[in-house]
Amino acid sequence: MGKLIPRSFERIRSGEQIQPTTFTNVAAAIAAGVTAAKFPRRIIYLSAGGTGAVPCLAISDGTNWRQVAIGINAI
């Protein structure tokens, strides 16, 4: 019997898009019960959560949500 591979890895291997959960900002995520402490290492998309109310990603470090700015367009 082979080693079991988590479904998320199968999705990546197949080229399927991975879409993080979307919230307006961190306050909206917390209001929905998605706290940094409850979901360590989780990535979420914030549609207006960055500095200047711009879209960004946020990653939980187990205590806080850490903002990751979305830079220039990929080529």
C-alpha positions as CSV (number, residue, x, y, z in Angstrom):
1,M,0.0,0.0,0.0
2,G,1.4,3.4,-1.0
3,K,1.8,6.5,1.2
4,L,-1.4,8.6,1.4
5,I,-1.0,12.0,-0.2
6,P,-3.2,14.8,1.2
7,R,-5.9,16.1,-1.2
8,S,-4.2,19.5,-1.3
9,F,-1.1,18.1,-2.8
10,E,-3.1,16.3,-5.4
11,R,-4.8,19.6,-6.3
12,I,-1.4,21.3,-6.8
13,R,0.0,18.4,-8.8
14,S,-3.0,18.5,-11.1
15,G,-2.5,22.2,-11.7
16,E,-5.8,23.1,-10.1
17,Q,-6.0,26.6,-8.8
18,I,-5.8,27.0,-5.0
19,Q,-8.1,29.8,-3.9
20,P,-7.6,31.1,-0.3
21,T,-10.7,32.2,1.6
22,T,-11.5,35.9,1.0
23,F,-12.3,38.5,3.6
24,T,-12.5,42.3,3.3
25,N,-10.0,42.8,6.1
26,V,-8.6,41.0,9.2
27,A,-11.6,42.3,11.3
28,A,-14.0,40.5,9.0
29,A,-12.0,37.3,9.2
30,I,-12.0,37.5,13.0
31,A,-15.7,38.2,13.0
32,A,-16.2,35.0,11.0
33,G,-14.2,33.1,13.6
34,V,-11.1,32.8,11.5
35,T,-8.5,33.9,14.1
36,A,-4.7,33.6,13.8
37,A,-4.6,31.5,16.9
38,K,-7.2,29.0,15.6
39,F,-5.6,28.7,12.2
40,P,-1.8,28.8,12.4
41,R,-0.1,28.8,9.0
42,R,-3.3,29.6,7.2
43,I,-3.3,32.0,4.2
44,I,-6.2,34.3,3.6
45,Y,-6.9,36.9,0.9
46,L,-7.9,40.4,2.1
47,S,-9.7,42.4,-0.6
48,A,-9.2,45.7,1.2
49,G,-6.9,44.7,4.0
50,G,-3.6,46.1,3.2
51,T,-2.0,49.5,3.9
52,G,-4.1,52.0,2.1
53,A,-7.0,49.5,1.8
54,V,-5.4,47.6,-1.0
55,P,-5.6,43.8,-1.6
56,C,-3.1,41.6,0.2
57,L,-2.5,38.1,1.5
58,A,-2.3,37.5,5.3
59,I,-0.6,34.5,6.9
60,S,-1.2,33.4,10.4
61,D,1.9,32.9,12.6
62,G,-0.3,31.4,15.3
63,T,-0.6,34.7,17.2
64,N,-1.1,37.4,14.6
65,W,-2.1,37.8,10.9
66,R,1.0,38.9,9.0
67,Q,0.4,41.0,5.9
68,V,2.0,40.1,2.6
69,A,1.8,42.9,0.0
70,I,0.9,42.0,-3.5
71,G,3.5,43.5,-5.7
72,I,3.6,44.4,-9.4
73,N,2.0,42.3,-12.1
74,A,3.6,39.0,-12.9
75,I,4.9,38.6,-16.5
